[in-house]
Amino acid sequence: MKYAVADISSSSLSVIIAEQNGDMTEIVGKERESLSLLYYMDDSRLSKRGIEKLVSVLSQMKSRLAEVGVGKCWLIATAALRHISNFEEVTDAVRGRTGLVVNLIDGRAEAYCDYIANLCYSSCEKAVLVDLGGKSMEICGLGENGGMTCFDFGLLDLYEKFADKIQPDEDEAEDMGKYVKSRFDKADLPKKDAYSTVILVGQTCGAIYDIYAELTDADSDDGAKTMGRKKFFKLVKRLVGGADRSRLILKTAPEKTHVILPAAVVIKKLLKRFGAENIIVSDRGVKEGYLTLVLDGRESGAYYDFAAGSSVGEARSVRAESKSDGKKNGKAPAASRRTPVRRSETAAPSASAAQKKRGRPKKAAAETPAAPKKRGRPRKTAAETPAAPKKRGRPRKTAEAKSE
């Protein structure tokens, strides 16, 4: 039987197709459709136009999966839909129009799916997994230095926060670096000697490798996509201020023009922080991990049965992120206890803190002083205005006086 997992992310709808033969499951196909839901937001709500766009792309995807003989399809959503306020409206529209049920994956579950998909790299010396998404980031240790950290910001957030043009300039890149460093410090990420190999996950990381390969003639025929630390740092310098950076990005990854530099900045900061020398770009992520877990029975979620023409099972329950600060954020998902949570960065600021504004507080109406008096002598009222002064000399005679 053929299986599929489709992922609604902040920038695309991506799909993997797998076929199970005995105990082996092999990925036999991948698809990706551009879908920038970020640009269809009305404050925290996905607009009606955005819902229509999502339903249209999902309908087309479903038709293609039916044509290639897929039997079951799980639809998952990560950070793109985690924080929208009209989530139920969106999922009701998707189910009513396509029959597909959305399984919402929280940050820790997403990191664990990445972990499961990339266990093949656990034999690498001091390896750490880094998933750079548009609206979130997940960092997970693969070996003895295990630990899981989920950040509630991503590459699109960095771009929106710091960039004024399509491609950030040098000053903006520096501001991005300072910001991510402060977030990493706050999350108490390990520093030097903790990790020596960084495993990168995500479409943007793959696009960075394509640019790296274009410049260095890197060969990945053996399936391994590796980057050298020194050559990567030179690439970052070229992406920040090189005269040909636009041509380089447009030639290799035009759809990632605005997030290539934010991703490069984040990776560079992590490499420096960890003191890592080895970089591997993985082509396996949350979809592959999720499929492994559902086929093994360690994860559950609603799926669309093409033979029955309807969805089966209940949508995966949302695992609420811990709102507490510090290292006492609760346990990792039951299946992932070998990778305990180090810290969660998803907690929102308290309401009282959010309402405070900088500067001197405004005075109440009763405290507001009266308008200041104007300078100079005050004007006299009409009653106080003196009569016009008398003219000097003899008064003129009237007409009657002249006739006399």
C-alpha positions in Angstrom: 0.0 0.0 0.0 1.0 3.6 -0.6 0.9 6.2 2.1 1.2 9.9 2.1 1.8 12.7 4.6 1.1 16.3 3.7 2.4 19.1 5.8 0.9 22.7 5.8 3.8 24.9 6.6 4.2 28.7 6.6 5.5 28.7 3.0 4.3 25.6 1.2 2.2 22.5 1.2 4.7 19.6 1.0 3.9 15.9 0.5 5.8 12.7 0.8 4.6 9.4 -0.7 5.8 6.1 0.7 5.3 2.5 -0.2 5.5 -0.3 2.3 6.9 -3.7 1.2 7.0 -6.1 4.1 8.8 -4.4 7.0 10.4 -1.8 4.8 8.9 1.6 4.0 10.5 3.5 1.2 9.9 7.1 0.1 8.9 6.9 -3.6 7.8 10.5 -4.3 7.8 14.1 -3.0 5.8 17.1 -4.0 5.8 20.7 -3.0 3.3 23.5 -3.8 4.0 27.2 -2.8 1.6 28.4 -0.2 2.5 31.5 1.7 -0.3 31.7 4.3 1.6 34.5 6.1 0.4 37.0 3.4 -3.2 36.0 3.9 -3.4 37.0 7.6 -5.8 39.6 9.1 -4.1 40.1 12.4 -4.3 36.7 14.0 -6.9 35.3 11.6 -6.4 33.5 8.3 -8.5 35.5 5.9 -11.3 34.1 3.7 -9.1 34.4 0.7 -6.4 32.5 2.6 -8.8 29.7 3.5 -9.9 29.5 -0.2 -6.3 29.3 -1.3 -5.6 26.5 1.2 -8.6 24.5 0.2 -7.8 24.9 -3.5 -4.2 23.7 -3.1 -5.3 20.7 -0.9 -8.0 19.7 -3.4 -5.4 19.6 -6.2 -3.0 17.6 -4.0 -5.7 15.1 -3.1 -6.5 14.5 -6.8 -2.9 13.9 -7.6 -2.5 11.4 -4.7 -5.6 9.5 -5.9 -4.1 9.3 -9.4 -0.9 7.7 -8.2 -2.7 5.1 -6.0 -2.2 6.4 -2.5 -4.4 4.5 0.0 -4.1 6.6 3.1 -3.1 10.2 3.6 -2.4 12.0 6.9 -2.6 15.8 6.8 -0.6 17.6 9.4 0.0 21.3 10.2 2.8 22.8 12.3 3.6 26.4 13.2 1.7 27.9 10.2 -1.6 27.1 11.9 -0.6 26.8 15.5 -1.2 30.4 16.4 -4.1 31.5 14.3 -7.3 32.5 16.2 -9.8 31.0 13.7 -8.3 27.5 13.6 -11.6 25.7 13.9 -13.1 27.8 11.0 -10.1 26.8 8.8 -10.3 23.1 9.7 -14.0 23.0 9.3 -13.7 24.5 5.8 -10.9 22.0 4.9 -12.9 19.0 6.0 -16.1 20.2 4.5 -14.6 20.9 1.1 -11.9 18.2 0.8 -12.8 15.5 3.4 -9.3 15.9 4.9 -8.9 16.3 8.7 -6.0 18.5 10.0 -3.8 17.0 12.7 -2.1 19.9 14.5 1.4 19.2 15.7 2.8 21.2 18.6 6.5 22.3 18.8 7.8 19.5 20.9 6.0 16.8 18.8 7.4 18.4 15.7 10.9 18.3 17.2 10.4 14.6 18.1 9.2 13.8 14.6 12.4 15.4 13.3 14.4 13.3 15.8 12.8 10.0 14.7 13.4 10.8 11.0 17.1 11.5 11.5 18.1 8.8 14.0 20.5 7.5 11.3 22.7 10.4 12.2 22.8 9.6 15.9 26.1 7.7 15.4 27.8 11.0 14.4 30.0 12.5 17.0 28.1 14.9 19.3 25.3 15.5 16.8 22.5 18.1 17.2 19.5 18.4 15.0 18.4 21.9 13.9 15.1 22.5 12.1 14.7 26.0 10.7 11.1 26.7 9.7 9.3 29.9 8.7 7.5 30.4 12.0 9.4 28.2 14.5 12.8 26.5 15.2 13.5 23.2 16.9 16.9 22.1 18.3 17.3 18.5 19.5 20.4 16.6 20.6 20.8 13.2 19.0 23.3 11.6 21.3 24.2 11.7 25.0 23.9 15.4 25.1 20.2 15.1 24.4 17.7 17.9 25.0 14.9 19.6 23.1 14.4 23.3 22.7 11.5 24.8 20.7 11.5 28.5 19.7 8.3 30.4 18.8 10.0 32.4 16.1 11.3 31.4 12.7 13.0 32.8 9.5 9.9 34.6 8.3 9.6 36.4 11.7 13.3 37.5 11.5 12.7 38.8 8.0 9.6 40.7 9.0 11.2 42.1 12.1 14.4 43.4 10.7 14.4 43.6 6.9 13.0 46.6 4.9 13.8 45.3 1.5 13.6 41.9 -0.2 17.1 41.1 0.8 18.4 42.2 4.2 21.5 44.5 4.2 24.6 44.1 6.4 23.2 46.2 9.3 20.0 44.2 9.3 21.9 40.9 9.2 23.9 42.1 12.2 20.7 43.0 14.1 19.3 39.5 13.3 22.5 38.0 14.7 22.3 39.9 17.9 18.6 39.0 18.4 19.0 35.3 17.8 22.0 35.2 20.1 20.0 36.8 22.9 17.2 34.3 22.4 19.7 31.4 22.5 21.2 32.8 25.7 17.8 33.2 27.2 17.0 29.5 26.3 20.3 28.4 27.9 21.4 26.5 24.8 24.6 24.6 25.3 27.8 26.3 24.4 31.2 25.2 23.1 32.2 21.5 23.1 28.6 20.4 23.5 28.1 19.5 19.8 30.6 19.0 17.0 28.1 18.0 14.2 25.1 20.0 13.2 22.3 18.3 11.2 20.2 20.8 9.3 16.5 20.2 8.5 14.2 22.2 6.4 13.6 23.4 2.8 15.6 26.6 3.3 18.6 24.7 4.6 18.4 22.6 1.5 18.4 25.8 -0.6 21.5 27.0 1.2 23.2 23.8 0.4 22.3 24.2 -3.3 24.0 27.6 -3.2 27.0 26.2 -1.4 27.3 23.4 -3.9 27.1 25.9 -6.8 30.0 27.8 -5.5 32.2 25.0 -4.2 31.4 22.2 -6.7 30.3 20.0 -3.7 29.4 16.4 -4.7 26.5 14.7 -3.0 26.3 11.6 -5.2 26.7 9.4 -2.2 23.6 10.9 -0.6 25.4 13.0 2.0 25.1 16.7 1.7 28.0 18.2 3.8 29.4 21.7 4.2 32.7 22.8 5.6 32.7 25.3 8.4 35.2 27.7 6.8 33.7 27.6 3.4 30.2 28.1 4.9 31.4 31.2 6.7 32.7 32.6 3.4 29.4 31.8 1.8 27.6 33.8 4.6 29.9 36.8 4.0 29.1 36.7 0.3 25.3 36.4 1.0 25.5 39.4 3.3 27.5 41.9 1.3 28.6 40.2 -2.0 27.9 42.2 -5.2 26.5 39.1 -6.9 24.4 37.7 -4.1 21.1 38.5 -5.8 22.1 36.7 -9.0 23.4 33.8 -6.9 20.2 33.4 -4.9 17.8 33.9 -7.9 19.8 31.3 -9.9 19.6 28.6 -7.3 16.6 29.3 -4.9 14.4 32.2 -6.2 11.5 31.2 -4.0 13.7 31.6 -0.9 15.1 35.0 -1.7 13.9 36.7 1.5 14.8 33.9 4.0 18.2 32.7 2.7 20.1 35.3 4.6 18.2 34.9 7.9 18.8 31.2 7.8 22.5 31.7 7.1 22.8 34.1 10.0 21.1 31.6 12.4 23.2 28.7 11.3 26.4 30.7 11.7 25.5 31.7 15.2 24.7 28.1 16.2 28.0 26.9 14.7 29.9 29.5 16.7 28.0 28.8 19.9 28.4 25.0 19.7 32.0 25.2 18.3 30.8 22.7 15.7 33.0 21.9 12.7 30.8 19.5 10.7 27.6 20.4 8.8 25.2 17.9 7.3 22.0 18.8 5.4 19.3 16.2 5.8 16.4 15.7 3.4 14.3 14.0 6.1 12.1 15.9 8.5 8.7 16.1 10.3 6.7 14.3 7.6 9.1 11.3 7.5 9.2 11.1 11.3 5.4 11.3 11.6 4.9 8.6 9.0 7.3 6.3 10.9 5.4 6.9 14.2 1.9 6.3 12.8 3.0 3.1 11.0 4.6 1.9 14.2 1.5 2.7 16.2 3.4 5.2 18.4 1.4 8.1 17.0 -2.3 8.4 16.1 -4.2 10.8 14.0 -7.0 11.1 11.5 -6.2 10.0 7.9 -8.1 10.1 4.6 -9.0 6.6 3.3 -9.1 6.8 -0.5 -10.9 3.5 -0.8 -13.7 4.5 1.6 -13.7 8.1 0.3 -13.8 9.5 3.8 -11.6 10.3 6.8 -11.0 7.8 9.5 -10.2 8.5 13.2 -10.1 11.6 15.3 -7.8 14.6 14.7 -4.7 14.5 16.7 -5.2 16.4 20.0 -3.1 19.6 20.4 -0.4 19.2 23.0 -0.5 22.5 24.8 3.0 24.1 25.2 4.1 24.7 28.8 3.7 28.3 29.7 6.1 28.1 32.6 9.6 29.5 32.3 12.9 27.9 33.2 13.8 24.2 32.9 10.7 22.9 34.7 8.6 22.8 31.5 7.1 19.4 32.0 8.0 16.1 30.3 8.5 15.5 26.6 5.9 13.5 24.7 5.6 9.9 26.1 7.3 8.4 23.1 10.3 10.9 23.3 11.4 10.5 26.9 14.9 9.6 25.8 15.2 13.3 24.6 14.0 15.3 27.6 12.9 18.8 27.2 15.5 21.4 28.0 13.5 24.5 27.7 10.4 25.8 25.9 10.5 29.2 24.3 6.9 29.3 23.3 5.5 31.0 26.4 3.9 34.3 25.7 4.6 37.3 27.9 2.2 37.9 30.7 -0.8 40.2 30.1 0.4 42.8 32.6 3.8 42.9 30.9 2.3 43.2 27.5 0.1 46.1 28.5 3.0 48.2 29.9 4.3 51.0 27.7 7.6 52.6 27.8 8.1 56.2 29.0 6.4 58.3 31.7 2.8 57.2 32.4 0.1 59.6 31.4 -1.6 61.6 34.1 -5.2 61.1 34.9 -7.7 63.8 33.9 -7.9 65.1 37.5 -4.2 65.4 37.6 -3.8 67.2 34.3 -2.8 70.8 34.9 -4.7 73.7 33.4 -3.4 75.1 30.2 -0.6 77.6 30.8 -1.3 81.3 30.8 -0.1 83.3 27.8 2.7 85.7 28.3 2.3 89.5 28.5 -0.4 91.8 29.9 -3.9 90.4 29.7 -6.4 92.0 27.3 -9.0 94.2 28.9 -12.7 93.4 28.5 -15.1 95.7 26.7 -16.3 97.2 30.0 -12.8 98.0 31.0 -11.8 99.6 27.6 -11.4 103.4 28.1 -13.2 105.9 25.8 -11.3 107.2 22.8 -9.1 110.2 23.8 -10.3 113.8 22.9 -8.6 115.5 19.9 -6.6 118.6 20.6 -7.5 122.2 19.4 -10.8 124.1 19.0 -13.8 122.0 18.2 -15.3 122.4 14.7 -18.5 124.4 14.3 -21.7 122.7 13.2 -23.6 123.7 10.1 -26.1 125.7 12.2 -23.3 127.7 13.9 -21.8 128.6 10.5 -25.1 130.0 9.2 -25.4 132.3 12.1 
